[in-house]
Amino acid sequence: MGLKELRKRAGLTQVQLAKQTGIAQTTLSGYENGRYDIHSMTFDNALRLSRALKCHPYELTDGWPD
């Protein structure tokens, strides 16, 4: 599914998700728009996001990389 879709499914804006997770909104935007490689996300950020979005961390990346 991917980060953007999970965030939207949760009914959150990037700003709201940033406040919940402590991850900068600019970082979230970078992951969603491909400026940052989501597969290189820190484990801490992956856990924060998966908890906030109630998903498994692998769902943040649209599945496992090839």
N, CA, C and O atoms as a Tripos MOL2 file, in Angstrom:
@<TRIPOS>MOLECULE
protein
  264   263    66     0     0
PROTEIN
NO_CHARGES

@<TRIPOS>ATOM
      1 N           0.8290   -1.1890    0.0000 N.3       1 MET1
      2 CA          0.0000    0.0000    0.0000 C.3       1 MET1
      3 C           0.8750    1.2540    0.0000 C.2       1 MET1
      4 O           0.6710    2.1250   -0.8460 O.2       1 MET1
      5 N           1.8000    1.3760    0.8760 N.am      2 GLY2
      6 CA          2.6910    2.5280    0.9000 C.3       2 GLY2
      7 C           2.3050    3.5670    1.9460 C.2       2 GLY2
      8 O           1.1610    3.6340    2.3950 O.2       2 GLY2
      9 N           3.2790    4.3600    2.3150 N.am      3 LEU3
     10 CA          3.1150    5.3350    3.3900 C.3       3 LEU3
     11 C           1.9900    6.3340    3.1340 C.2       3 LEU3
     12 O           1.1510    6.5600    4.0060 O.2       3 LEU3
     13 N           1.9690    6.9240    1.9610 N.am      4 LYS4
     14 CA          0.9540    7.9410    1.6660 C.3       4 LYS4
     15 C          -0.4570    7.3670    1.7600 C.2       4 LYS4
     16 O          -1.3490    7.9790    2.3470 O.2       4 LYS4
     17 N          -0.6440    6.2000    1.1830 N.am      5 GLU5
     18 CA         -1.9630    5.5800    1.2040 C.3       5 GLU5
     19 C          -2.3720    5.1890    2.6250 C.2       5 GLU5
     20 O          -3.5330    5.3430    3.0060 O.2       5 GLU5
     21 N          -1.4230    4.6860    3.4000 N.am      6 LEU6
     22 CA         -1.7070    4.3250    4.7900 C.3       6 LEU6
     23 C          -2.0820    5.5580    5.6060 C.2       6 LEU6
     24 O          -2.9980    5.5160    6.4270 O.2       6 LEU6
     25 N          -1.3680    6.6460    5.3730 N.am      7 ARG7
     26 CA         -1.6620    7.8880    6.0960 C.3       7 ARG7
     27 C          -3.0570    8.3930    5.7470 C.2       7 ARG7
     28 O          -3.8260    8.7840    6.6260 O.2       7 ARG7
     29 N          -3.3720    8.3790    4.4640 N.am      8 LYS8
     30 CA         -4.6950    8.8410    4.0420 C.3       8 LYS8
     31 C          -5.7940    7.9300    4.5700 C.2       8 LYS8
     32 O          -6.8540    8.4040    4.9770 O.2       8 LYS8
     33 N          -5.5410    6.6090    4.5640 N.am      9 ARG9
     34 CA         -6.5110    5.6560    5.0970 C.3       9 ARG9
     35 C          -6.7850    5.9410    6.5740 C.2       9 ARG9
     36 O          -7.9060    5.7660    7.0500 O.2       9 ARG9
     37 N          -5.7570    6.3790    7.2860 N.am     10 ALA10
     38 CA         -5.9000    6.7100    8.7090 C.3      10 ALA10
     39 C          -6.5580    8.0730    8.9130 C.2      10 ALA10
     40 O          -6.8690    8.4460   10.0440 O.2      10 ALA10
     41 N          -6.7710    8.8170    7.8310 N.am     11 GLY11
     42 CA         -7.4130   10.1250    7.9360 C.3      11 GLY11
     43 C          -6.5130   11.1910    8.5240 C.2      11 GLY11
     44 O          -6.9870   12.1180    9.1810 O.2      11 GLY11
     45 N          -5.2080   11.0610    8.2890 N.am     12 LEU12
     46 CA         -4.2530   12.0000    8.8650 C.3      12 LEU12
     47 C          -3.5820   12.8380    7.7880 C.2      12 LEU12
     48 O          -3.3610   12.3730    6.6700 O.2      12 LEU12
     49 N          -3.2640   14.0670    8.1350 N.am     13 THR13
     50 CA         -2.4260   14.8910    7.2780 C.3      13 THR13
     51 C          -0.9740   14.6010    7.6350 C.2      13 THR13
     52 O          -0.6950   13.9580    8.6470 O.2      13 THR13
     53 N          -0.0640   15.0670    6.8160 N.am     14 GLN14
     54 CA          1.3530   14.9060    7.1440 C.3      14 GLN14
     55 C           1.6870   15.6120    8.4520 C.2      14 GLN14
     56 O           2.4670   15.0980    9.2540 O.2      14 GLN14
     57 N           1.1100   16.7670    8.6670 N.am     15 VAL15
     58 CA          1.3710   17.5290    9.8990 C.3      15 VAL15
     59 C           0.8790   16.7510   11.1190 C.2      15 VAL15
     60 O           1.5760   16.6840   12.1320 O.2      15 VAL15
     61 N          -0.3030   16.1710   11.0320 N.am     16 GLN16
     62 CA         -0.8390   15.3930   12.1490 C.3      16 GLN16
     63 C           0.0280   14.1670   12.4310 C.2      16 GLN16
     64 O           0.3180   13.8560   13.5870 O.2      16 GLN16
     65 N           0.4370   13.4800   11.3740 N.am     17 LEU17
     66 CA          1.2730   12.3080   11.5470 C.3      17 LEU17
     67 C           2.6380   12.6950   12.1200 C.2      17 LEU17
     68 O           3.1990   11.9740   12.9450 O.2      17 LEU17
     69 N           3.1550   13.8110   11.6850 N.am     18 ALA18
     70 CA          4.4330   14.2990   12.2210 C.3      18 ALA18
     71 C           4.3270   14.5540   13.7180 C.2      18 ALA18
     72 O           5.2270   14.1900   14.4740 O.2      18 ALA18
     73 N           3.2370   15.1740   14.1510 N.am     19 LYS19
     74 CA          3.0490   15.4350   15.5760 C.3      19 LYS19
     75 C           2.9150   14.1450   16.3750 C.2      19 LYS19
     76 O           3.4310   14.0510   17.4890 O.2      19 LYS19
     77 N           2.2350   13.1630   15.8230 N.am     20 GLN20
     78 CA          2.0370   11.8880   16.5250 C.3      20 GLN20
     79 C           3.3320   11.0990   16.6540 C.2      20 GLN20
     80 O           3.5530   10.4200   17.6570 O.2      20 GLN20
     81 N           4.1840   11.1880   15.6430 N.am     21 THR21
     82 CA          5.3720   10.3380   15.6010 C.3      21 THR21
     83 C           6.6650   11.0330   16.0130 C.2      21 THR21
     84 O           7.6460   10.3740   16.3570 O.2      21 THR21
     85 N           6.6650   12.3620   15.9800 N.am     22 GLY22
     86 CA          7.9010   13.0830   16.2520 C.3      22 GLY22
     87 C           8.8420   13.1100   15.0580 C.2      22 GLY22
     88 O          10.0070   13.4880   15.1870 O.2      22 GLY22
     89 N           8.3370   12.7100   13.8940 N.am     23 ILE23
     90 CA          9.1230   12.7480   12.6580 C.3      23 ILE23
     91 C           8.7620   14.0360   11.9250 C.2      23 ILE23
     92 O           7.5830   14.3610   11.7850 O.2      23 ILE23
     93 N           9.7540   14.7600   11.4630 N.am     24 ALA24
     94 CA          9.5050   16.0420   10.7920 C.3      24 ALA24
     95 C           8.5820   15.8570    9.5890 C.2      24 ALA24
     96 O           8.6830   14.8700    8.8610 O.2      24 ALA24
     97 N           7.6900   16.8140    9.3940 N.am     25 GLN25
     98 CA          6.7660   16.7710    8.2630 C.3      25 GLN25
     99 C           7.5360   16.7700    6.9490 C.2      25 GLN25
    100 O           7.1160   16.1160    5.9940 O.2      25 GLN25
    101 N           8.6410   17.4800    6.8830 N.am     26 THR26
    102 CA          9.4370   17.5010    5.6530 C.3      26 THR26
    103 C          10.0320   16.1240    5.3480 C.2      26 THR26
    104 O          10.1860   15.7550    4.1840 O.2      26 THR26
    105 N          10.3630   15.3750    6.3880 N.am     27 THR27
    106 CA         10.8630   14.0120    6.2070 C.3      27 THR27
    107 C           9.7570   13.1100    5.6890 C.2      27 THR27
    108 O           9.9770   12.3250    4.7670 O.2      27 THR27
    109 N           8.5680   13.2130    6.2740 N.am     28 LEU28
    110 CA          7.4270   12.4220    5.7990 C.3      28 LEU28
    111 C           7.1360   12.7310    4.3360 C.2      28 LEU28
    112 O           6.9030   11.8230    3.5390 O.2      28 LEU28
    113 N           7.1500   13.9920    3.9940 N.am     29 SER29
    114 CA          6.9140   14.3990    2.6150 C.3      29 SER29
    115 C           7.9720   13.8020    1.6910 C.2      29 SER29
    116 O           7.6580   13.3350    0.5970 O.2      29 SER29
    117 N           9.2130   13.8210    2.1350 N.am     30 GLY30
    118 CA         10.2990   13.2520    1.3390 C.3      30 GLY30
    119 C          10.1220   11.7670    1.0900 C.2      30 GLY30
    120 O          10.3780   11.2910   -0.0150 O.2      30 GLY30
    121 N           9.6850   11.0240    2.1060 N.am     31 TYR31
    122 CA          9.4170    9.5960    1.9380 C.3      31 TYR31
    123 C           8.2620    9.3780    0.9640 C.2      31 TYR31
    124 O           8.3320    8.5130    0.0910 O.2      31 TYR31
    125 N           7.2070   10.1620    1.1180 N.am     32 GLU32
    126 CA          6.0310    9.9850    0.2660 C.3      32 GLU32
    127 C           6.2950   10.3470   -1.1910 C.2      32 GLU32
    128 O           5.7250    9.7400   -2.0980 O.2      32 GLU32
    129 N           7.1510   11.3280   -1.4140 N.am     33 ASN33
    130 CA          7.3840   11.8200   -2.7730 C.3      33 ASN33
    131 C           8.6410   11.2580   -3.4240 C.2      33 ASN33
    132 O           8.9880   11.6380   -4.5420 O.2      33 ASN33
    133 N           9.3260   10.3520   -2.7250 N.am     34 GLY34
    134 CA         10.4870    9.7080   -3.3060 C.3      34 GLY34
    135 C          11.7870   10.4840   -3.2250 C.2      34 GLY34
    136 O          12.7920   10.0560   -3.7930 O.2      34 GLY34
    137 N          11.7940   11.6150   -2.5310 N.am     35 ARG35
    138 CA         13.0530   12.3450   -2.3420 C.3      35 ARG35
    139 C          13.9930   11.5770   -1.4250 C.2      35 ARG35
    140 O          15.2140   11.6550   -1.5650 O.2      35 ARG35
    141 N          13.4150   10.8330   -0.4850 N.am     36 TYR36
    142 CA         14.1880    9.9750    0.4140 C.3      36 TYR36
    143 C          13.7950    8.5350    0.1330 C.2      36 TYR36
    144 O          12.6250    8.2290   -0.0970 O.2      36 TYR36
    145 N          14.7860    7.6590    0.1550 N.am     37 ASP37
    146 CA         14.5230    6.2370   -0.0730 C.3      37 ASP37
    147 C          13.8740    5.6430    1.1690 C.2      37 ASP37
    148 O          14.5090    5.5260    2.2170 O.2      37 ASP37
    149 N          12.6200    5.2750    1.0450 N.am     38 ILE38
    150 CA         11.8790    4.7510    2.1950 C.3      38 ILE38
    151 C          12.4770    3.4330    2.6920 C.2      38 ILE38
    152 O          12.2920    3.0710    3.8530 O.2      38 ILE38
    153 N          13.1860    2.7220    1.8320 N.am     39 HIS39
    154 CA         13.8260    1.4750    2.2350 C.3      39 HIS39
    155 C          15.0310    1.7320    3.1370 C.2      39 HIS39
    156 O          15.5330    0.8050    3.7730 O.2      39 HIS39
    157 N          15.4990    2.9770    3.1990 N.am     40 SER40
    158 CA         16.6220    3.3440    4.0610 C.3      40 SER40
    159 C          16.1590    4.0300    5.3460 C.2      40 SER40
    160 O          16.9750    4.5450    6.1100 O.2      40 SER40
    161 N          14.8530    4.0350    5.5770 N.am     41 MET41
    162 CA         14.2880    4.6410    6.7770 C.3      41 MET41
    163 C          14.8770    3.9720    8.0200 C.2      41 MET41
    164 O          15.1260    2.7660    8.0190 O.2      41 MET41
    165 N          15.0970    4.7440    9.0680 N.am     42 THR42
    166 CA         15.6020    4.1410   10.2970 C.3      42 THR42
    167 C          14.5480    3.2130   10.8850 C.2      42 THR42
    168 O          13.3490    3.3880   10.6700 O.2      42 THR42
    169 N          15.0210    2.2300   11.6260 N.am     43 PHE43
    170 CA         14.1130    1.2860   12.2720 C.3      43 PHE43
    171 C          13.1890    2.0260   13.2350 C.2      43 PHE43
    172 O          12.0020    1.7110   13.3250 O.2      43 PHE43
    173 N          13.7250    2.9990   13.9470 N.am     44 ASP44
    174 CA         12.9320    3.7830   14.8880 C.3      44 ASP44
    175 C          11.7760    4.4920   14.1780 C.2      44 ASP44
    176 O          10.6400    4.4630   14.6520 O.2      44 ASP44
    177 N          12.0690    5.1240   13.0480 N.am     45 ASN45
    178 CA         11.0110    5.8070   12.2980 C.3      45 ASN45
    179 C           9.9750    4.8210   11.7790 C.2      45 ASN45
    180 O           8.7770    5.1050   11.8090 O.2      45 ASN45
    181 N          10.4280    3.6660   11.3030 N.am     46 ALA46
    182 CA          9.4910    2.6530   10.8060 C.3      46 ALA46
    183 C           8.5530    2.1990   11.9240 C.2      46 ALA46
    184 O           7.3540    2.0310   11.7010 O.2      46 ALA46
    185 N           9.0930    2.0020   13.1140 N.am     47 LEU47
    186 CA          8.2470    1.5910   14.2380 C.3      47 LEU47
    187 C           7.2710    2.6920   14.6360 C.2      47 LEU47
    188 O           6.0970    2.4210   14.8890 O.2      47 LEU47
    189 N           7.7470    3.9220   14.6910 N.am     48 ARG48
    190 CA          6.8600    5.0440   15.0410 C.3      48 ARG48
    191 C           5.6980    5.1460   14.0590 C.2      48 ARG48
    192 O           4.5440    5.3010   14.4570 O.2      48 ARG48
    193 N           6.0220    5.0560   12.7720 N.am     49 LEU49
    194 CA          4.9850    5.1670   11.7480 C.3      49 LEU49
    195 C           4.0300    3.9820   11.7800 C.2      49 LEU49
    196 O           2.8160    4.1630   11.6830 O.2      49 LEU49
    197 N           4.5580    2.7850   11.9130 N.am     50 SER50
    198 CA          3.6810    1.6140   11.9100 C.3      50 SER50
    199 C           2.7490    1.6130   13.1150 C.2      50 SER50
    200 O           1.6010    1.1820   13.0080 O.2      50 SER50
    201 N           3.2260    2.0860   14.2490 N.am     51 ARG51
    202 CA          2.3470    2.1860   15.4230 C.3      51 ARG51
    203 C           1.2550    3.2260   15.1960 C.2      51 ARG51
    204 O           0.0860    2.9760   15.4900 O.2      51 ARG51
    205 N           1.6320    4.3840   14.6780 N.am     52 ALA52
    206 CA          0.6540    5.4550   14.4530 C.3      52 ALA52
    207 C          -0.3740    5.0750   13.3950 C.2      52 ALA52
    208 O          -1.5420    5.4530   13.4860 O.2      52 ALA52
    209 N           0.0750    4.3200   12.3870 N.am     53 LEU53
    210 CA         -0.8070    3.9600   11.2790 C.3      53 LEU53
    211 C          -1.4360    2.5790   11.4460 C.2      53 LEU53
    212 O          -2.2030    2.1300   10.5940 O.2      53 LEU53
    213 N          -1.1010    1.9110   12.5530 N.am     54 LYS54
    214 CA         -1.6630    0.5900   12.8590 C.3      54 LYS54
    215 C          -1.4640   -0.3830   11.6980 C.2      54 LYS54
    216 O          -2.4160   -0.9620   11.1740 O.2      54 LYS54
    217 N          -0.2020   -0.5430   11.3170 N.am     55 CYS55
    218 CA          0.1400   -1.4430   10.2230 C.3      55 CYS55
    219 C           1.4680   -2.1240   10.5420 C.2      55 CYS55
    220 O           2.1410   -1.7680   11.5100 O.2      55 CYS55
    221 N           1.8300   -3.0850    9.7370 N.am     56 HIS56
    222 CA          3.1270   -3.7410    9.8570 C.3      56 HIS56
    223 C           4.1610   -2.8610    9.1500 C.2      56 HIS56
    224 O           3.8450   -2.2710    8.1170 O.2      56 HIS56
    225 N           5.3750   -2.7570    9.6710 N.am     57 PRO57
    226 CA          6.3740   -1.8840    9.0360 C.3      57 PRO57
    227 C           6.6030   -2.1530    7.5480 C.2      57 PRO57
    228 O           6.8630   -1.2150    6.7950 O.2      57 PRO57
    229 N           6.5140   -3.4100    7.1080 N.am     58 TYR58
    230 CA          6.7530   -3.6680    5.6890 C.3      58 TYR58
    231 C           5.7100   -3.0050    4.7930 C.2      58 TYR58
    232 O           5.9770   -2.7660    3.6150 O.2      58 TYR58
    233 N           4.5290   -2.7030    5.3310 N.am     59 GLU59
    234 CA          3.4970   -2.0510    4.5290 C.3      59 GLU59
    235 C           3.8680   -0.6250    4.1560 C.2      59 GLU59
    236 O           3.3120   -0.0770    3.2050 O.2      59 GLU59
    237 N           4.7860   -0.0190    4.8770 N.am     60 LEU60
    238 CA          5.1960    1.3490    4.6060 C.3      60 LEU60
    239 C           5.9160    1.4690    3.2750 C.2      60 LEU60
    240 O           5.9620    2.5520    2.6910 O.2      60 LEU60
    241 N           6.4720    0.3830    2.7960 N.am     61 THR61
    242 CA          7.3260    0.4210    1.5970 C.3      61 THR61
    243 C           6.6660   -0.1400    0.3520 C.2      61 THR61
    244 O           7.3570   -0.3840   -0.6370 O.2      61 THR61
    245 N           5.3790   -0.3520    0.3560 N.am     62 ASP62
    246 CA          4.7090   -1.0020   -0.7820 C.3      62 ASP62
    247 C           5.2060   -2.4320   -0.9500 C.2      62 ASP62
    248 O           5.2340   -2.9570   -2.0640 O.2      62 ASP62
    249 N           5.5910   -3.0530    0.1390 N.am     63 GLY63
    250 CA          6.1000   -4.4200    0.0850 C.3      63 GLY63
    251 C           7.6110   -4.4580    0.1350 C.2      63 GLY63
    252 O           8.2710   -3.4190    0.1790 O.2      63 GLY63
    253 N           8.1450   -5.6410    0.1280 N.am     64 TRP64
    254 CA          9.5890   -5.8420    0.2240 C.3      64 TRP64
    255 C          10.2580   -5.4530   -1.0830 C.2      64 TRP64
    256 O           9.7190   -5.7340   -2.1530 O.2      64 TRP64
    257 N          11.4340   -4.8040   -1.0230 N.am     65 PRO65
    258 CA         12.0950   -4.4150   -2.2790 C.3      65 PRO65
    259 C          12.5770   -5.6320   -3.0600 C.2      65 PRO65
    260 O          12.8800   -6.6790   -2.4870 O.2      65 PRO65
    261 N          12.6420   -5.4730   -4.3750 N.am     66 ASP66
    262 CA         13.1260   -6.5650   -5.2600 C.3      66 ASP66
    263 C          14.6120   -6.7500   -5.1310 C.2      66 ASP66
    264 O          15.1860   -7.6150   -5.7940 O.2      66 ASP66
@<TRIPOS>BOND
     1     1     2 1
     2     2     3 1
     3     3     4 2
     4     3     5 am
     5     5     6 1
     6     6     7 1
     7     7     8 2
     8     7     9 am
     9     9    10 1
    10    10    11 1
    11    11    12 2
    12    11    13 am
    13    13    14 1
    14    14    15 1
    15    15    16 2
    16    15    17 am
    17    17    18 1
    18    18    19 1
    19    19    20 2
    20    19    21 am
    21    21    22 1
    22    22    23 1
    23    23    24 2
    24    23    25 am
    25    25    26 1
    26    26    27 1
    27    27    28 2
    28    27    29 am
    29    29    30 1
    30    30    31 1
    31    31    32 2
    32    31    33 am
    33    33    34 1
    34    34    35 1
    35    35    36 2
    36    35    37 am
    37    37    38 1
    38    38    39 1
    39    39    40 2
    40    39    41 am
    41    41    42 1
    42    42    43 1
    43    43    44 2
    44    43    45 am
    45    45    46 1
    46    46    47 1
    47    47    48 2
    48    47    49 am
    49    49    50 1
    50    50    51 1
    51    51    52 2
    52    51    53 am
    53    53    54 1
    54    54    55 1
    55    55    56 2
    56    55    57 am
    57    57    58 1
    58    58    59 1
    59    59    60 2
    60    59    61 am
    61    61    62 1
    62    62    63 1
    63    63    64 2
    64    63    65 am
    65    65    66 1
    66    66    67 1
    67    67    68 2
    68    67    69 am
    69    69    70 1
    70    70    71 1
    71    71    72 2
    72    71    73 am
    73    73    74 1
    74    74    75 1
    75    75    76 2
    76    75    77 am
    77    77    78 1
    78    78    79 1
    79    79    80 2
    80    79    81 am
    81    81    82 1
    82    82    83 1
    83    83    84 2
    84    83    85 am
    85    85    86 1
    86    86    87 1
    87    87    88 2
    88    87    89 am
    89    89    90 1
    90    90    91 1
    91    91    92 2
    92    91    93 am
    93    93    94 1
    94    94    95 1
    95    95    96 2
    96    95    97 am
    97    97    98 1
    98    98    99 1
    99    99   100 2
   100    99   101 am
   101   101   102 1
   102   102   103 1
   103   103   104 2
   104   103   105 am
   105   105   106 1
   106   106   107 1
   107   107   108 2
   108   107   109 am
   109   109   110 1
   110   110   111 1
   111   111   112 2
   112   111   113 am
   113   113   114 1
   114   114   115 1
   115   115   116 2
   116   115   117 am
   117   117   118 1
   118   118   119 1
   119   119   120 2
   120   119   121 am
   121   121   122 1
   122   122   123 1
   123   123   124 2
   124   123   125 am
   125   125   126 1
   126   126   127 1
   127   127   128 2
   128   127   129 am
   129   129   130 1
   130   130   131 1
   131   131   132 2
   132   131   133 am
   133   133   134 1
   134   134   135 1
   135   135   136 2
   136   135   137 am
   137   137   138 1
   138   138   139 1
   139   139   140 2
   140   139   141 am
   141   141   142 1
   142   142   143 1
   143   143   144 2
   144   143   145 am
   145   145   146 1
   146   146   147 1
   147   147   148 2
   148   147   149 am
   149   149   150 1
   150   150   151 1
   151   151   152 2
   152   151   153 am
   153   153   154 1
   154   154   155 1
   155   155   156 2
   156   155   157 am
   157   157   158 1
   158   158   159 1
   159   159   160 2
   160   159   161 am
   161   161   162 1
   162   162   163 1
   163   163   164 2
   164   163   165 am
   165   165   166 1
   166   166   167 1
   167   167   168 2
   168   167   169 am
   169   169   170 1
   170   170   171 1
   171   171   172 2
   172   171   173 am
   173   173   174 1
   174   174   175 1
   175   175   176 2
   176   175   177 am
   177   177   178 1
   178   178   179 1
   179   179   180 2
   180   179   181 am
   181   181   182 1
   182   182   183 1
   183   183   184 2
   184   183   185 am
   185   185   186 1
   186   186   187 1
   187   187   188 2
   188   187   189 am
   189   189   190 1
   190   190   191 1
   191   191   192 2
   192   191   193 am
   193   193   194 1
   194   194   195 1
   195   195   196 2
   196   195   197 am
   197   197   198 1
   198   198   199 1
   199   199   200 2
   200   199   201 am
   201   201   202 1
   202   202   203 1
   203   203   204 2
   204   203   205 am
   205   205   206 1
   206   206   207 1
   207   207   208 2
   208   207   209 am
   209   209   210 1
   210   210   211 1
   211   211   212 2
   212   211   213 am
   213   213   214 1
   214   214   215 1
   215   215   216 2
   216   215   217 am
   217   217   218 1
   218   218   219 1
   219   219   220 2
   220   219   221 am
   221   221   222 1
   222   222   223 1
   223   223   224 2
   224   223   225 am
   225   225   226 1
   226   226   227 1
   227   227   228 2
   228   227   229 am
   229   229   230 1
   230   230   231 1
   231   231   232 2
   232   231   233 am
   233   233   234 1
   234   234   235 1
   235   235   236 2
   236   235   237 am
   237   237   238 1
   238   238   239 1
   239   239   240 2
   240   239   241 am
   241   241   242 1
   242   242   243 1
   243   243   244 2
   244   243   245 am
   245   245   246 1
   246   246   247 1
   247   247   248 2
   248   247   249 am
   249   249   250 1
   250   250   251 1
   251   251   252 2
   252   251   253 am
   253   253   254 1
   254   254   255 1
   255   255   256 2
   256   255   257 am
   257   257   258 1
   258   258   259 1
   259   259   260 2
   260   259   261 am
   261   261   262 1
   262   262   263 1
   263   263   264 2
@<TRIPOS>SUBSTRUCTURE
     1 MET1         2 RESIDUE 1 A MET
     2 GLY2         6 RESIDUE 1 A GLY
     3 LEU3        10 RESIDUE 1 A LEU
     4 LYS4        14 RESIDUE 1 A LYS
     5 GLU5        18 RESIDUE 1 A GLU
     6 LEU6        22 RESIDUE 1 A LEU
     7 ARG7        26 RESIDUE 1 A ARG
     8 LYS8        30 RESIDUE 1 A LYS
     9 ARG9        34 RESIDUE 1 A ARG
    10 ALA10       38 RESIDUE 1 A ALA
    11 GLY11       42 RESIDUE 1 A GLY
    12 LEU12       46 RESIDUE 1 A LEU
    13 THR13       50 RESIDUE 1 A THR
    14 GLN14       54 RESIDUE 1 A GLN
    15 VAL15       58 RESIDUE 1 A VAL
    16 GLN16       62 RESIDUE 1 A GLN
    17 LEU17       66 RESIDUE 1 A LEU
    18 ALA18       70 RESIDUE 1 A ALA
    19 LYS19       74 RESIDUE 1 A LYS
    20 GLN20       78 RESIDUE 1 A GLN
    21 THR21       82 RESIDUE 1 A THR
    22 GLY22       86 RESIDUE 1 A GLY
    23 ILE23       90 RESIDUE 1 A ILE
    24 ALA24       94 RESIDUE 1 A ALA
    25 GLN25       98 RESIDUE 1 A GLN
    26 THR26      102 RESIDUE 1 A THR
    27 THR27      106 RESIDUE 1 A THR
    28 LEU28      110 RESIDUE 1 A LEU
    29 SER29      114 RESIDUE 1 A SER
    30 GLY30      118 RESIDUE 1 A GLY
    31 TYR31      122 RESIDUE 1 A TYR
    32 GLU32      126 RESIDUE 1 A GLU
    33 ASN33      130 RESIDUE 1 A ASN
    34 GLY34      134 RESIDUE 1 A GLY
    35 ARG35      138 RESIDUE 1 A ARG
    36 TYR36      142 RESIDUE 1 A TYR
    37 ASP37      146 RESIDUE 1 A ASP
    38 ILE38      150 RESIDUE 1 A ILE
    39 HIS39      154 RESIDUE 1 A HIS
    40 SER40      158 RESIDUE 1 A SER
    41 MET41      162 RESIDUE 1 A MET
    42 THR42      166 RESIDUE 1 A THR
    43 PHE43      170 RESIDUE 1 A PHE
    44 ASP44      174 RESIDUE 1 A ASP
    45 ASN45      178 RESIDUE 1 A ASN
    46 ALA46      182 RESIDUE 1 A ALA
    47 LEU47      186 RESIDUE 1 A LEU
    48 ARG48      190 RESIDUE 1 A ARG
    49 LEU49      194 RESIDUE 1 A LEU
    50 SER50      198 RESIDUE 1 A SER
    51 ARG51      202 RESIDUE 1 A ARG
    52 ALA52      206 RESIDUE 1 A ALA
    53 LEU53      210 RESIDUE 1 A LEU
    54 LYS54      214 RESIDUE 1 A LYS
    55 CYS55      218 RESIDUE 1 A CYS
    56 HIS56      222 RESIDUE 1 A HIS
    57 PRO57      226 RESIDUE 1 A PRO
    58 TYR58      230 RESIDUE 1 A TYR
    59 GLU59      234 RESIDUE 1 A GLU
    60 LEU60      238 RESIDUE 1 A LEU
    61 THR61      242 RESIDUE 1 A THR
    62 ASP62      246 RESIDUE 1 A ASP
    63 GLY63      250 RESIDUE 1 A GLY
    64 TRP64      254 RESIDUE 1 A TRP
    65 PRO65      258 RESIDUE 1 A PRO
    66 ASP66      262 RESIDUE 1 A ASP
